[in-house]
Amino acid sequence: MEDPRFAALALVRCNCVSVEDLWVRYFAKGGDADCVEFEAYLYGLSEPRMNDELILSWVINEVAGR
């Protein structure tokens, strides 16, 4: 599975979604990192928690309309 952080950051860079909006969607789907921890994960400054990659994949699919 491709690292979903790359797709998430691409969506942020093209102004399709903000980091905060990604975090809210991630948290609503069961993610337990706070916004700062989530942003650190997105930018590769921390390791993902259990299931973070799966949850972020769901969020990306939702935002990208897949």
OpenMM code with the backbone's topology and positions (N, CA, C; nanometers):
from openmm import Vec3, app, unit

residues = "MET GLU ASP PRO ARG PHE ALA ALA LEU ALA LEU VAL ARG CYS ASN CYS VAL SER VAL GLU ASP LEU TRP VAL ARG TYR PHE ALA LYS GLY GLY ASP ALA ASP CYS VAL GLU PHE GLU ALA TYR LEU TYR GLY LEU SER GLU PRO ARG MET ASN ASP GLU LEU ILE LEU SER TRP VAL ILE ASN GLU VAL ALA GLY ARG".split()
positions = [
    Vec3(0.0847, -0.1176, 0.0000),
    Vec3(0.0000, 0.0000, 0.0000),
    Vec3(0.0895, 0.1242, 0.0000),
    Vec3(0.0615, 0.2169, -0.0890),
    Vec3(0.1344, 0.3425, -0.0953),
    Vec3(0.1070, 0.4227, 0.0314),
    Vec3(0.2070, 0.4943, 0.0777),
    Vec3(0.1922, 0.5758, 0.1983),
    Vec3(0.0894, 0.6862, 0.1710),
    Vec3(-0.0210, 0.6885, 0.2462),
    Vec3(-0.1269, 0.7865, 0.2195),
    Vec3(-0.0878, 0.9300, 0.2521),
    Vec3(0.0240, 0.9473, 0.3236),
    Vec3(0.0669, 1.0841, 0.3550),
    Vec3(0.0982, 1.1630, 0.2288),
    Vec3(0.1535, 1.0968, 0.1265),
    Vec3(0.1867, 1.1668, 0.0020),
    Vec3(0.0609, 1.2228, -0.0646),
    Vec3(-0.0431, 1.1425, -0.0699),
    Vec3(-0.1694, 1.1876, -0.1299),
    Vec3(-0.2330, 1.2967, -0.0454),
    Vec3(-0.2265, 1.2830, 0.0862),
    Vec3(-0.2849, 1.3841, 0.1753),
    Vec3(-0.2141, 1.5176, 0.1578),
    Vec3(-0.0832, 1.5158, 0.1552),
    Vec3(-0.0080, 1.6403, 0.1377),
    Vec3(-0.0313, 1.7021, -0.0001),
    Vec3(-0.0503, 1.6191, -0.1015),
    Vec3(-0.0815, 1.6719, -0.2352),
    Vec3(-0.2159, 1.7446, -0.2329),
    Vec3(-0.3133, 1.6898, -0.1625),
    Vec3(-0.4436, 1.7552, -0.1506),
    Vec3(-0.4325, 1.8871, -0.0752),
    Vec3(-0.3485, 1.8913, 0.0272),
    Vec3(-0.3277, 2.0152, 0.1033),
    Vec3(-0.2585, 2.1192, 0.0158),
    Vec3(-0.1569, 2.0772, -0.0578),
    Vec3(-0.0803, 2.1709, -0.1418),
    Vec3(-0.1632, 2.2315, -0.2547),
    Vec3(-0.2592, 2.1567, -0.3051),
    Vec3(-0.3427, 2.2103, -0.4136),
    Vec3(-0.4672, 2.2811, -0.3587),
    Vec3(-0.4684, 2.3044, -0.2291),
    Vec3(-0.5776, 2.3761, -0.1620),
    Vec3(-0.7128, 2.3070, -0.1761),
    Vec3(-0.7107, 2.1745, -0.1895),
    Vec3(-0.8349, 2.0980, -0.1948),
    Vec3(-0.8925, 2.0771, -0.0549),
    Vec3(-0.8044, 2.0791, 0.0448),
    Vec3(-0.8443, 2.0538, 0.1825),
    Vec3(-0.7342, 2.1088, 0.2736),
    Vec3(-0.7716, 2.1460, 0.3951),
    Vec3(-0.6716, 2.1921, 0.4919),
    Vec3(-0.6286, 2.0765, 0.5815),
    Vec3(-0.5166, 2.0928, 0.6473),
    Vec3(-0.4717, 1.9912, 0.7425),
    Vec3(-0.5766, 1.9750, 0.8527),
    Vec3(-0.6344, 2.0848, 0.8963),
    Vec3(-0.7347, 2.0794, 1.0020),
    Vec3(-0.8569, 1.9996, 0.9583),
    Vec3(-0.9004, 2.0199, 0.8338),
    Vec3(-1.0153, 1.9449, 0.7833),
    Vec3(-0.9822, 1.7961, 0.7711),
    Vec3(-0.8612, 1.7653, 0.7261),
    Vec3(-0.8201, 1.6248, 0.7203),
    Vec3(-0.8228, 1.5637, 0.8601),
    Vec3(-0.7717, 1.6397, 0.9584),
    Vec3(-0.7694, 1.5882, 1.0950),
    Vec3(-0.9107, 1.5638, 1.1481),
    Vec3(-1.0024, 1.6566, 1.1240),
    Vec3(-1.1400, 1.6391, 1.1714),
    Vec3(-1.2007, 1.5129, 1.1105),
    Vec3(-1.1789, 1.4925, 0.9830),
    Vec3(-1.2311, 1.3726, 0.9170),
    Vec3(-1.1650, 1.2463, 0.9715),
    Vec3(-1.0324, 1.2525, 0.9940),
    Vec3(-0.9570, 1.1411, 1.0513),
    Vec3(-1.0104, 1.1086, 1.1908),
    Vec3(-1.0285, 1.2104, 1.2720),
    Vec3(-1.0759, 1.1915, 1.4093),
    Vec3(-1.2175, 1.1339, 1.4106),
    Vec3(-1.3018, 1.1806, 1.3192),
    Vec3(-1.4399, 1.1312, 1.3111),
    Vec3(-1.4466, 0.9842, 1.2709),
    Vec3(-1.3440, 0.9373, 1.2019),
    Vec3(-1.3410, 0.7967, 1.1590),
    Vec3(-1.2682, 0.7064, 1.2588),
    Vec3(-1.2335, 0.7609, 1.3749),
    Vec3(-1.1747, 0.6781, 1.4794),
    Vec3(-1.0292, 0.7040, 1.5097),
    Vec3(-0.9684, 0.7996, 1.4428),
    Vec3(-0.8295, 0.8329, 1.4738),
    Vec3(-0.8200, 0.8940, 1.6122),
    Vec3(-0.7094, 0.8698, 1.6820),
    Vec3(-0.7001, 0.9210, 1.8177),
    Vec3(-0.5858, 1.0192, 1.8404),
    Vec3(-0.5154, 1.0580, 1.7356),
    Vec3(-0.4104, 1.1589, 1.7494),
    Vec3(-0.4747, 1.2970, 1.7563),
    Vec3(-0.4130, 1.3862, 1.8354),
    Vec3(-0.4641, 1.5237, 1.8338),
    Vec3(-0.4127, 1.5914, 1.7070),
    Vec3(-0.4561, 1.7131, 1.6832),
    Vec3(-0.4248, 1.7804, 1.5560),
    Vec3(-0.2742, 1.7979, 1.5361),
    Vec3(-0.2016, 1.8320, 1.6419),
    Vec3(-0.0565, 1.8510, 1.6306),
    Vec3(0.0127, 1.7185, 1.5988),
    Vec3(-0.0260, 1.6115, 1.6671),
    Vec3(0.0315, 1.4794, 1.6404),
    Vec3(0.0001, 1.4340, 1.4983),
    Vec3(-0.1227, 1.4624, 1.4535),
    Vec3(-0.1643, 1.4257, 1.3182),
    Vec3(-0.0811, 1.4998, 1.2143),
    Vec3(-0.0598, 1.6296, 1.2348),
    Vec3(0.0185, 1.7074, 1.1392),
    Vec3(0.1639, 1.6589, 1.1369),
    Vec3(0.2185, 1.6253, 1.2535),
    Vec3(0.3550, 1.5712, 1.2590),
    Vec3(0.3635, 1.4403, 1.1812),
    Vec3(0.2629, 1.3574, 1.1925),
    Vec3(0.2574, 1.2323, 1.1159),
    Vec3(0.2525, 1.2623, 0.9660),
    Vec3(0.1671, 1.3567, 0.9253),
    Vec3(0.1556, 1.3895, 0.7827),
    Vec3(0.2893, 1.4315, 0.7232),
    Vec3(0.3646, 1.5114, 0.7979),
    Vec3(0.4909, 1.5635, 0.7470),
    Vec3(0.6097, 1.4719, 0.7764),
    Vec3(0.5812, 1.3506, 0.8251),
    Vec3(0.6861, 1.2517, 0.8455),
    Vec3(0.7733, 1.2756, 0.9675),
    Vec3(0.7259, 1.3563, 1.0613),
    Vec3(0.8034, 1.3865, 1.1809),
    Vec3(0.7784, 1.2872, 1.2936),
    Vec3(0.6775, 1.2034, 1.2770),
    Vec3(0.6506, 1.0994, 1.3757),
    Vec3(0.5985, 0.9758, 1.3034),
    Vec3(0.6081, 0.8660, 1.3711),
    Vec3(0.5598, 0.7397, 1.3156),
    Vec3(0.4074, 0.7323, 1.3302),
    Vec3(0.3413, 0.6665, 1.2357),
    Vec3(0.1958, 0.6537, 1.2465),
    Vec3(0.1577, 0.5634, 1.3634),
    Vec3(0.0445, 0.5934, 1.4224),
    Vec3(-0.0113, 0.5069, 1.5256),
    Vec3(-0.0802, 0.3909, 1.4559),
    Vec3(-0.1220, 0.2945, 1.5336),
    Vec3(-0.1924, 0.1801, 1.4769),
    Vec3(-0.3154, 0.2284, 1.4003),
    Vec3(-0.3313, 0.1822, 1.2810),
    Vec3(-0.4452, 0.2107, 1.1917),
    Vec3(-0.4463, 0.3516, 1.1326),
    Vec3(-0.3485, 0.4371, 1.1639),
    Vec3(-0.3490, 0.5725, 1.1076),
    Vec3(-0.3448, 0.5709, 0.9555),
    Vec3(-0.2636, 0.4837, 0.8970),
    Vec3(-0.2542, 0.4792, 0.7511),
    Vec3(-0.3873, 0.4377, 0.6887),
    Vec3(-0.4537, 0.3411, 0.7500),
    Vec3(-0.5836, 0.2959, 0.6987),
    Vec3(-0.6877, 0.4066, 0.7084),
    Vec3(-0.6941, 0.4709, 0.8240),
    Vec3(-0.7923, 0.5783, 0.8428),
    Vec3(-0.7638, 0.6933, 0.7479),
    Vec3(-0.6366, 0.7304, 0.7330),
    Vec3(-0.6029, 0.8389, 0.6408),
    Vec3(-0.6389, 0.8017, 0.4972),
    Vec3(-0.6229, 0.6767, 0.4600),
    Vec3(-0.6635, 0.6321, 0.3266),
    Vec3(-0.8129, 0.6519, 0.3049),
    Vec3(-0.8921, 0.6195, 0.4064),
    Vec3(-1.0380, 0.6409, 0.3960),
    Vec3(-1.0685, 0.7898, 0.3757),
    Vec3(-0.9997, 0.8747, 0.4525),
    Vec3(-1.0229, 1.0187, 0.4436),
    Vec3(-0.9860, 1.0708, 0.3048),
    Vec3(-0.8720, 1.0267, 0.2526),
    Vec3(-0.8289, 1.0704, 0.1202),
    Vec3(-0.9304, 1.0301, 0.0147),
    Vec3(-0.9778, 0.9076, 0.0213),
    Vec3(-1.0791, 0.8622, -0.0740),
    Vec3(-1.2056, 0.9468, -0.0649),
    Vec3(-1.2435, 0.9827, 0.0548),
    Vec3(-1.3627, 1.0659, 0.0764),
    Vec3(-1.3426, 1.2041, 0.0160),
    Vec3(-1.2285, 1.2658, 0.0440),
    Vec3(-1.2007, 1.4015, -0.0038),
    Vec3(-1.1843, 1.4023, -0.1556),
    Vec3(-1.1166, 1.3029, -0.2094),
    Vec3(-1.0910, 1.2960, -0.3532),
    Vec3(-1.2122, 1.2468, -0.4316),
    Vec3(-1.3153, 1.2037, -0.3608),
    Vec3(-1.4368, 1.1591, -0.4275),
    Vec3(-1.4241, 1.0259, -0.4976),
    Vec3(-1.3379, 0.9400, -0.4457),
    Vec3(-1.3170, 0.8087, -0.5086),
    Vec3(-1.4183, 0.7096, -0.4604),
] * unit.nanometer
topology = app.Topology()
chain = topology.addChain("A")
for resn in residues:
    res = topology.addResidue(resn, chain)
    for name in ("N", "CA", "C"):
        topology.addAtom(name, app.Element.getBySymbol(name[0]), res)
